[in-house]
Amino acid sequence: MGIDKLINLLVTVTLFEMMVSIGLGVTFSQLAVAMNRALVLRAALANYVFVPAIVVALLIMFHANPMVRIGFLLAAVCPGAPYGPALTAIAKGNVGTSVGLMVILAGSSAIVAPLLIRWLLGFMSSNATAKVDGGKMIATLLVSQFIPLCLGLAINRFRPQLAAYLKKPATILCAVLNLAMFGLIMAVQFRMLADIRLAGCIGMFILVIATLAIGSVMSGPGNENRKALTLTTAARNIGVSLVIATTSFPATQAITAVLAYAIFQTIVLALVAFAWGRLSPLEVVFTRSRAA
C-alpha cells in the first residue's frame, strides 16, 4: 500500500470513529436547537454562504495557486468541527447550543460540502475541476461521516448504558487516531509546511478573524447563543476537509493548506475562547451595573 492510500485510509477511519464518538455523547435533547429555525438558518447562512464567500475573496486577494485554493475552499465548505463545543465551554458559552449546531452542520455537510466545493472550484476556474467527482465525495462522506454519526446517536438513544460504556474508550481511540493521522501527514508534508510564507500566515489570521466576525454578526440579537454560534462557525471541520483532500487531491498542496489551517485555527481559536471565558465575569458585572 502506497503512502497516499495509507493516509487516505487513516483519515477516513479517523473521521468514521470520531463521528461515532460524537454521536455516543449527544442526546436528542441537545438537538433541540434544531427547533429554533431562525438560529439554524443563521448558522447555515454563516457556514455555507458567508464563510465560503470571504474565503473566495481572500484567495483572489492573495493570488493563491490552484491547489492551495482547493485546500482553503475545502475548509470553507466543511463546518461542524467536533471541538466547537469544547471551545464554547472554555469561553463559558451555551455548550448545548454548540453541540446541537455542531451535529446539524456536521451531518448536513456530508451532502452540502461536495456540491458546494464542486461549484466553487468551477467558479474559481481551477484546472483541477475535472478531478472532482461530486457523487463520489457524497458517497464517501455519507459512509465516513453521516452514517457513523447516526449510528452513535441511535446507540445513545436506544442503548444509553451501552453508549456510556463505549464513550470513554471511543474518545481515547479518537485521540490516538487523530494523533497518528496528523503525525503521518505532517511527516509527509513537512517540507511543504515549512515553505509557508508570511503572507500565508497573515491570510490565515485574517480568515480566522473573519469567521469569528461572521459567527458573531449572524448570532442575532442577545448574547445567549453568541459564543456558541461564533466559535462553531469559526471552527472548520478539518477531518472532513482531509477526507475530501486525500481522496480527490492526494500528495498535493491542497492537503498542506488544510493541515496548515488546522494548526493555525486551533491555536488562535483556543486563545480567543480562553480570553472570552476570562472576560465573561467582567461582562456580567458590566451588564448588572448598567441595569442598576
ZAZA-77712 format. One record per residue (C-alpha): residue number from 1; chain; x, y, z. Coordinates in nm, 2 decimals. Layout:
<sites>
<site n="NUM" chain="A" x="X" y="Y" z="Z"/>
...
</sites>
This chain:
<sites>
<site n="1" chain="A" x="0.00" y="0.00" z="0.00"/>
<site n="2" chain="A" x="0.14" y="0.34" z="-0.10"/>
<site n="3" chain="A" x="0.17" y="0.62" z="0.15"/>
<site n="4" chain="A" x="-0.11" y="0.83" z="-0.01"/>
<site n="5" chain="A" x="-0.35" y="0.54" z="0.01"/>
<site n="6" chain="A" x="-0.24" y="0.48" z="0.37"/>
<site n="7" chain="A" x="-0.31" y="0.84" z="0.46"/>
<site n="8" chain="A" x="-0.65" y="0.83" z="0.29"/>
<site n="9" chain="A" x="-0.74" y="0.51" z="0.48"/>
<site n="10" chain="A" x="-0.62" y="0.65" z="0.81"/>
<site n="11" chain="A" x="-0.81" y="0.98" z="0.76"/>
<site n="12" chain="A" x="-1.13" y="0.80" z="0.66"/>
<site n="13" chain="A" x="-1.12" y="0.56" z="0.96"/>
<site n="14" chain="A" x="-1.04" y="0.85" z="1.20"/>
<site n="15" chain="A" x="-1.34" y="1.05" z="1.07"/>
<site n="16" chain="A" x="-1.57" y="0.74" z="1.10"/>
<site n="17" chain="A" x="-1.46" y="0.67" z="1.46"/>
<site n="18" chain="A" x="-1.48" y="1.04" z="1.55"/>
<site n="19" chain="A" x="-1.84" y="1.07" z="1.43"/>
<site n="20" chain="A" x="-1.94" y="0.76" z="1.62"/>
<site n="21" chain="A" x="-1.78" y="0.90" z="1.93"/>
<site n="22" chain="A" x="-1.96" y="1.23" z="1.89"/>
<site n="23" chain="A" x="-2.29" y="1.06" z="1.84"/>
<site n="24" chain="A" x="-2.24" y="0.85" z="2.16"/>
<site n="25" chain="A" x="-2.21" y="1.16" z="2.37"/>
<site n="26" chain="A" x="-2.50" y="1.36" z="2.22"/>
<site n="27" chain="A" x="-2.86" y="1.32" z="2.34"/>
<site n="28" chain="A" x="-3.17" y="1.41" z="2.14"/>
<site n="29" chain="A" x="-3.25" y="1.68" z="2.39"/>
<site n="30" chain="A" x="-2.93" y="1.86" z="2.29"/>
<site n="31" chain="A" x="-3.05" y="1.85" z="1.93"/>
<site n="32" chain="A" x="-3.35" y="2.07" z="2.04"/>
<site n="33" chain="A" x="-3.16" y="2.36" z="1.88"/>
<site n="34" chain="A" x="-3.30" y="2.23" z="1.55"/>
<site n="35" chain="A" x="-3.64" y="2.35" z="1.67"/>
<site n="36" chain="A" x="-3.50" y="2.71" z="1.66"/>
<site n="37" chain="A" x="-3.54" y="2.75" z="1.29"/>
<site n="38" chain="A" x="-3.41" y="3.11" z="1.29"/>
<site n="39" chain="A" x="-3.09" y="3.01" z="1.47"/>
<site n="40" chain="A" x="-3.03" y="2.71" z="1.23"/>
<site n="41" chain="A" x="-3.10" y="2.93" z="0.93"/>
<site n="42" chain="A" x="-2.85" y="3.19" z="1.05"/>
<site n="43" chain="A" x="-2.59" y="2.91" z="1.12"/>
<site n="44" chain="A" x="-2.65" y="2.77" z="0.77"/>
<site n="45" chain="A" x="-2.60" y="3.11" z="0.60"/>
<site n="46" chain="A" x="-2.29" y="3.18" z="0.81"/>
<site n="47" chain="A" x="-2.13" y="2.85" z="0.73"/>
<site n="48" chain="A" x="-2.24" y="2.77" z="0.38"/>
<site n="49" chain="A" x="-2.26" y="3.12" z="0.23"/>
<site n="50" chain="A" x="-2.07" y="3.39" z="0.41"/>
<site n="51" chain="A" x="-1.76" y="3.19" z="0.51"/>
<site n="52" chain="A" x="-1.71" y="3.05" z="0.16"/>
<site n="53" chain="A" x="-1.76" y="3.40" z="0.02"/>
<site n="54" chain="A" x="-1.49" y="3.55" z="0.24"/>
<site n="55" chain="A" x="-1.25" y="3.26" z="0.16"/>
<site n="56" chain="A" x="-1.30" y="3.32" z="-0.22"/>
<site n="57" chain="A" x="-1.23" y="3.69" z="-0.17"/>
<site n="58" chain="A" x="-0.91" y="3.62" z="0.03"/>
<site n="59" chain="A" x="-0.79" y="3.37" z="-0.22"/>
<site n="60" chain="A" x="-0.83" y="3.61" z="-0.50"/>
<site n="61" chain="A" x="-0.67" y="3.89" z="-0.30"/>
<site n="62" chain="A" x="-0.36" y="3.68" z="-0.21"/>
<site n="63" chain="A" x="-0.33" y="3.52" z="-0.56"/>
<site n="64" chain="A" x="-0.31" y="3.17" z="-0.42"/>
<site n="65" chain="A" x="-0.21" y="2.89" z="-0.65"/>
<site n="66" chain="A" x="-0.48" y="2.64" z="-0.76"/>
<site n="67" chain="A" x="-0.40" y="2.36" z="-0.52"/>
<site n="68" chain="A" x="-0.38" y="2.60" z="-0.22"/>
<site n="69" chain="A" x="-0.71" y="2.74" z="-0.33"/>
<site n="70" chain="A" x="-0.86" y="2.40" z="-0.32"/>
<site n="71" chain="A" x="-0.73" y="2.33" z="0.04"/>
<site n="72" chain="A" x="-0.88" y="2.65" z="0.18"/>
<site n="73" chain="A" x="-1.21" y="2.61" z="-0.02"/>
<site n="74" chain="A" x="-1.24" y="2.26" z="0.14"/>
<site n="75" chain="A" x="-1.20" y="2.42" z="0.49"/>
<site n="76" chain="A" x="-1.46" y="2.68" z="0.39"/>
<site n="77" chain="A" x="-1.73" y="2.44" z="0.30"/>
<site n="78" chain="A" x="-1.68" y="2.19" z="0.59"/>
<site n="79" chain="A" x="-1.83" y="2.32" z="0.91"/>
<site n="80" chain="A" x="-1.92" y="2.13" z="1.23"/>
<site n="81" chain="A" x="-1.58" y="2.07" z="1.39"/>
<site n="82" chain="A" x="-1.61" y="1.83" z="1.69"/>
<site n="83" chain="A" x="-1.41" y="2.07" z="1.91"/>
<site n="84" chain="A" x="-1.65" y="2.36" z="1.87"/>
<site n="85" chain="A" x="-1.84" y="2.26" z="2.19"/>
<site n="86" chain="A" x="-1.51" y="2.24" z="2.38"/>
<site n="87" chain="A" x="-1.41" y="2.59" z="2.27"/>
<site n="88" chain="A" x="-1.76" y="2.71" z="2.37"/>
<site n="89" chain="A" x="-1.72" y="2.56" z="2.71"/>
<site n="90" chain="A" x="-1.38" y="2.73" z="2.75"/>
<site n="91" chain="A" x="-1.55" y="3.06" z="2.65"/>
<site n="92" chain="A" x="-1.83" y="2.99" z="2.91"/>
<site n="93" chain="A" x="-2.09" y="2.99" z="2.63"/>
<site n="94" chain="A" x="-2.40" y="2.78" z="2.57"/>
<site n="95" chain="A" x="-2.25" y="2.43" z="2.52"/>
<site n="96" chain="A" x="-2.59" y="2.27" z="2.45"/>
<site n="97" chain="A" x="-2.65" y="2.51" z="2.16"/>
<site n="98" chain="A" x="-2.29" y="2.45" z="2.03"/>
<site n="99" chain="A" x="-2.34" y="2.07" z="2.04"/>
<site n="100" chain="A" x="-2.67" y="2.09" z="1.85"/>
<site n="101" chain="A" x="-2.53" y="2.32" z="1.59"/>
<site n="102" chain="A" x="-2.21" y="2.11" z="1.55"/>
<site n="103" chain="A" x="-2.42" y="1.79" z="1.49"/>
<site n="104" chain="A" x="-2.66" y="1.96" z="1.24"/>
<site n="105" chain="A" x="-2.37" y="2.12" z="1.05"/>
<site n="106" chain="A" x="-2.16" y="1.81" z="1.05"/>
<site n="107" chain="A" x="-2.45" y="1.60" z="0.93"/>
<site n="108" chain="A" x="-2.56" y="1.84" z="0.66"/>
<site n="109" chain="A" x="-2.21" y="1.89" z="0.53"/>
<site n="110" chain="A" x="-2.20" y="1.53" z="0.40"/>
<site n="111" chain="A" x="-2.43" y="1.64" z="0.13"/>
<site n="112" chain="A" x="-2.37" y="2.02" z="0.10"/>
<site n="113" chain="A" x="-1.99" y="2.03" z="0.11"/>
<site n="114" chain="A" x="-1.93" y="1.81" z="-0.20"/>
<site n="115" chain="A" x="-2.19" y="2.00" z="-0.40"/>
<site n="116" chain="A" x="-2.06" y="2.34" z="-0.28"/>
<site n="117" chain="A" x="-1.69" y="2.26" z="-0.34"/>
<site n="118" chain="A" x="-1.76" y="2.14" z="-0.70"/>
<site n="119" chain="A" x="-1.95" y="2.47" z="-0.77"/>
<site n="120" chain="A" x="-1.68" y="2.68" z="-0.61"/>
<site n="121" chain="A" x="-1.40" y="2.51" z="-0.80"/>
<site n="122" chain="A" x="-1.58" y="2.58" z="-1.12"/>
<site n="123" chain="A" x="-1.64" y="2.94" z="-1.02"/>
<site n="124" chain="A" x="-1.27" y="2.99" z="-0.93"/>
<site n="125" chain="A" x="-1.18" y="2.84" z="-1.27"/>
<site n="126" chain="A" x="-0.94" y="2.58" z="-1.12"/>
<site n="127" chain="A" x="-0.77" y="2.35" z="-1.35"/>
<site n="128" chain="A" x="-0.84" y="2.06" z="-1.11"/>
<site n="129" chain="A" x="-1.22" y="2.09" z="-1.15"/>
<site n="130" chain="A" x="-1.23" y="1.78" z="-1.38"/>
<site n="131" chain="A" x="-1.09" y="1.57" z="-1.10"/>
<site n="132" chain="A" x="-1.38" y="1.65" z="-0.87"/>
<site n="133" chain="A" x="-1.64" y="1.37" z="-0.85"/>
<site n="134" chain="A" x="-1.93" y="1.52" z="-0.66"/>
<site n="135" chain="A" x="-2.11" y="1.18" z="-0.64"/>
<site n="136" chain="A" x="-1.81" y="1.00" z="-0.51"/>
<site n="137" chain="A" x="-1.75" y="1.27" z="-0.25"/>
<site n="138" chain="A" x="-2.11" y="1.25" z="-0.12"/>
<site n="139" chain="A" x="-2.09" y="0.87" z="-0.10"/>
<site n="140" chain="A" x="-1.76" y="0.89" z="0.08"/>
<site n="141" chain="A" x="-1.89" y="1.14" z="0.34"/>
<site n="142" chain="A" x="-2.22" y="0.95" z="0.39"/>
<site n="143" chain="A" x="-2.02" y="0.64" z="0.48"/>
<site n="144" chain="A" x="-1.75" y="0.81" z="0.68"/>
<site n="145" chain="A" x="-1.94" y="1.09" z="0.84"/>
<site n="146" chain="A" x="-2.32" y="1.08" z="0.83"/>
<site n="147" chain="A" x="-2.39" y="0.71" z="0.89"/>
<site n="148" chain="A" x="-2.14" y="0.68" z="1.18"/>
<site n="149" chain="A" x="-2.29" y="0.99" z="1.34"/>
<site n="150" chain="A" x="-2.64" y="0.85" z="1.31"/>
<site n="151" chain="A" x="-2.51" y="0.52" z="1.45"/>
<site n="152" chain="A" x="-2.37" y="0.69" z="1.76"/>
<site n="153" chain="A" x="-2.69" y="0.89" z="1.81"/>
<site n="154" chain="A" x="-2.90" y="0.57" z="1.77"/>
<site n="155" chain="A" x="-2.69" y="0.38" z="2.03"/>
<site n="156" chain="A" x="-2.72" y="0.67" z="2.27"/>
<site n="157" chain="A" x="-3.09" y="0.69" z="2.21"/>
<site n="158" chain="A" x="-3.19" y="0.33" z="2.24"/>
<site n="159" chain="A" x="-2.90" y="0.18" z="2.45"/>
<site n="160" chain="A" x="-2.78" y="0.47" z="2.67"/>
<site n="161" chain="A" x="-2.60" y="0.24" z="2.91"/>
<site n="162" chain="A" x="-2.40" y="0.09" z="2.62"/>
<site n="163" chain="A" x="-2.33" y="0.44" z="2.49"/>
<site n="164" chain="A" x="-2.20" y="0.54" z="2.83"/>
<site n="165" chain="A" x="-1.98" y="0.23" z="2.84"/>
<site n="166" chain="A" x="-1.84" y="0.29" z="2.49"/>
<site n="167" chain="A" x="-1.79" y="0.66" z="2.52"/>
<site n="168" chain="A" x="-1.46" y="0.67" z="2.71"/>
<site n="169" chain="A" x="-1.27" y="0.41" z="2.50"/>
<site n="170" chain="A" x="-1.42" y="0.57" z="2.19"/>
<site n="171" chain="A" x="-1.28" y="0.91" z="2.30"/>
<site n="172" chain="A" x="-0.94" y="0.76" z="2.37"/>
<site n="173" chain="A" x="-0.93" y="0.58" z="2.04"/>
<site n="174" chain="A" x="-1.03" y="0.90" z="1.87"/>
<site n="175" chain="A" x="-0.74" y="1.09" z="2.03"/>
<site n="176" chain="A" x="-0.49" y="0.82" z="1.93"/>
<site n="177" chain="A" x="-0.62" y="0.81" z="1.57"/>
<site n="178" chain="A" x="-0.61" y="1.19" z="1.54"/>
<site n="179" chain="A" x="-0.25" y="1.20" z="1.67"/>
<site n="180" chain="A" x="-0.15" y="0.92" z="1.43"/>
<site n="181" chain="A" x="-0.32" y="1.09" z="1.14"/>
<site n="182" chain="A" x="-0.17" y="1.44" z="1.20"/>
<site n="183" chain="A" x="0.17" y="1.29" z="1.27"/>
<site n="184" chain="A" x="0.18" y="1.09" z="0.95"/>
<site n="185" chain="A" x="0.05" y="1.38" z="0.74"/>
<site n="186" chain="A" x="0.29" y="1.63" z="0.90"/>
<site n="187" chain="A" x="0.58" y="1.39" z="0.83"/>
<site n="188" chain="A" x="0.49" y="1.35" z="0.47"/>
<site n="189" chain="A" x="0.40" y="1.72" z="0.42"/>
<site n="190" chain="A" x="0.68" y="1.87" z="0.64"/>
<site n="191" chain="A" x="0.87" y="2.04" z="0.36"/>
<site n="192" chain="A" x="0.56" y="2.20" z="0.21"/>
<site n="193" chain="A" x="0.45" y="2.32" z="0.55"/>
<site n="194" chain="A" x="0.80" y="2.47" z="0.61"/>
<site n="195" chain="A" x="0.77" y="2.67" z="0.29"/>
<site n="196" chain="A" x="0.46" y="2.86" z="0.40"/>
<site n="197" chain="A" x="0.54" y="3.23" z="0.37"/>
<site n="198" chain="A" x="0.45" y="3.53" z="0.60"/>
<site n="199" chain="A" x="0.17" y="3.63" z="0.35"/>
<site n="200" chain="A" x="0.01" y="3.29" z="0.40"/>
<site n="201" chain="A" x="0.01" y="3.33" z="0.78"/>
<site n="202" chain="A" x="-0.14" y="3.67" z="0.75"/>
<site n="203" chain="A" x="-0.41" y="3.54" z="0.52"/>
<site n="204" chain="A" x="-0.49" y="3.26" z="0.76"/>
<site n="205" chain="A" x="-0.51" y="3.50" z="1.05"/>
<site n="206" chain="A" x="-0.75" y="3.73" z="0.86"/>
<site n="207" chain="A" x="-0.96" y="3.43" z="0.77"/>
<site n="208" chain="A" x="-0.99" y="3.31" z="1.14"/>
<site n="209" chain="A" x="-1.09" y="3.67" z="1.25"/>
<site n="210" chain="A" x="-1.34" y="3.69" z="0.96"/>
<site n="211" chain="A" x="-1.51" y="3.37" z="1.05"/>
<site n="212" chain="A" x="-1.53" y="3.48" z="1.41"/>
<site n="213" chain="A" x="-1.69" y="3.81" z="1.30"/>
<site n="214" chain="A" x="-1.93" y="3.63" z="1.07"/>
<site n="215" chain="A" x="-2.05" y="3.40" z="1.35"/>
<site n="216" chain="A" x="-2.09" y="3.69" z="1.59"/>
<site n="217" chain="A" x="-2.29" y="3.90" z="1.35"/>
<site n="218" chain="A" x="-2.51" y="3.61" z="1.25"/>
<site n="219" chain="A" x="-2.58" y="3.51" z="1.61"/>
<site n="220" chain="A" x="-2.86" y="3.76" z="1.61"/>
<site n="221" chain="A" x="-2.99" y="3.98" z="1.90"/>
<site n="222" chain="A" x="-2.89" y="3.90" z="2.26"/>
<site n="223" chain="A" x="-2.59" y="3.71" z="2.39"/>
<site n="224" chain="A" x="-2.74" y="3.37" z="2.48"/>
<site n="225" chain="A" x="-2.61" y="3.19" z="2.17"/>
<site n="226" chain="A" x="-2.34" y="3.44" z="2.05"/>
<site n="227" chain="A" x="-2.04" y="3.24" z="2.18"/>
<site n="228" chain="A" x="-2.18" y="2.91" z="2.06"/>
<site n="229" chain="A" x="-2.25" y="3.03" z="1.70"/>
<site n="230" chain="A" x="-1.94" y="3.24" z="1.68"/>
<site n="231" chain="A" x="-1.70" y="2.96" z="1.78"/>
<site n="232" chain="A" x="-1.89" y="2.69" z="1.60"/>
<site n="233" chain="A" x="-1.87" y="2.89" z="1.28"/>
<site n="234" chain="A" x="-1.50" y="2.97" z="1.32"/>
<site n="235" chain="A" x="-1.40" y="2.61" z="1.39"/>
<site n="236" chain="A" x="-1.39" y="2.44" z="1.04"/>
<site n="237" chain="A" x="-1.42" y="2.06" z="1.02"/>
<site n="238" chain="A" x="-1.06" y="1.97" z="0.92"/>
<site n="239" chain="A" x="-1.14" y="1.59" z="0.94"/>
<site n="240" chain="A" x="-1.39" y="1.62" z="0.66"/>
<site n="241" chain="A" x="-1.17" y="1.85" z="0.46"/>
<site n="242" chain="A" x="-0.88" y="1.60" z="0.48"/>
<site n="243" chain="A" x="-1.11" y="1.31" z="0.37"/>
<site n="244" chain="A" x="-1.20" y="1.50" z="0.06"/>
<site n="245" chain="A" x="-0.84" y="1.63" z="0.00"/>
<site n="246" chain="A" x="-0.68" y="1.29" z="0.04"/>
<site n="247" chain="A" x="-0.94" y="1.12" z="-0.17"/>
<site n="248" chain="A" x="-0.95" y="1.37" z="-0.46"/>
<site n="249" chain="A" x="-0.62" y="1.55" z="-0.44"/>
<site n="250" chain="A" x="-0.36" y="1.32" z="-0.29"/>
<site n="251" chain="A" x="0.01" y="1.43" z="-0.24"/>
<site n="252" chain="A" x="-0.07" y="1.79" z="-0.33"/>
<site n="253" chain="A" x="-0.06" y="2.13" z="-0.17"/>
<site n="254" chain="A" x="-0.43" y="2.10" z="-0.11"/>
<site n="255" chain="A" x="-0.36" y="1.87" z="0.19"/>
<site n="256" chain="A" x="-0.08" y="2.11" z="0.31"/>
<site n="257" chain="A" x="-0.32" y="2.40" z="0.31"/>
<site n="258" chain="A" x="-0.58" y="2.21" z="0.50"/>
<site n="259" chain="A" x="-0.33" y="2.09" z="0.76"/>
<site n="260" chain="A" x="-0.17" y="2.44" z="0.79"/>
<site n="261" chain="A" x="-0.50" y="2.60" z="0.85"/>
<site n="262" chain="A" x="-0.60" y="2.33" z="1.10"/>
<site n="263" chain="A" x="-0.29" y="2.41" z="1.32"/>
<site n="264" chain="A" x="-0.34" y="2.78" z="1.28"/>
<site n="265" chain="A" x="-0.71" y="2.80" z="1.36"/>
<site n="266" chain="A" x="-0.67" y="2.56" z="1.66"/>
<site n="267" chain="A" x="-0.41" y="2.79" z="1.82"/>
<site n="268" chain="A" x="-0.60" y="3.11" z="1.75"/>
<site n="269" chain="A" x="-0.94" y="2.99" z="1.85"/>
<site n="270" chain="A" x="-0.81" y="2.83" z="2.17"/>
<site n="271" chain="A" x="-0.66" y="3.17" z="2.27"/>
<site n="272" chain="A" x="-0.98" y="3.35" z="2.17"/>
<site n="273" chain="A" x="-1.20" y="3.11" z="2.37"/>
<site n="274" chain="A" x="-0.98" y="3.13" z="2.67"/>
<site n="275" chain="A" x="-0.97" y="3.52" z="2.67"/>
<site n="276" chain="A" x="-1.35" y="3.53" z="2.61"/>
<site n="277" chain="A" x="-1.41" y="3.30" z="2.90"/>
<site n="278" chain="A" x="-1.19" y="3.51" z="3.13"/>
<site n="279" chain="A" x="-1.38" y="3.82" z="3.02"/>
<site n="280" chain="A" x="-1.72" y="3.67" z="3.09"/>
<site n="281" chain="A" x="-1.74" y="3.76" z="3.47"/>
<site n="282" chain="A" x="-1.65" y="4.12" z="3.37"/>
<site n="283" chain="A" x="-1.93" y="4.12" z="3.11"/>
<site n="284" chain="A" x="-2.18" y="4.00" z="3.38"/>
<site n="285" chain="A" x="-2.07" y="4.28" z="3.62"/>
<site n="286" chain="A" x="-2.09" y="4.54" z="3.35"/>
<site n="287" chain="A" x="-2.43" y="4.43" z="3.24"/>
<site n="288" chain="A" x="-2.56" y="4.43" z="3.60"/>
<site n="289" chain="A" x="-2.42" y="4.78" z="3.67"/>
<site n="290" chain="A" x="-2.59" y="4.91" z="3.36"/>
<site n="291" chain="A" x="-2.92" y="4.75" z="3.46"/>
<site n="292" chain="A" x="-2.89" y="4.92" z="3.81"/>
</sites>
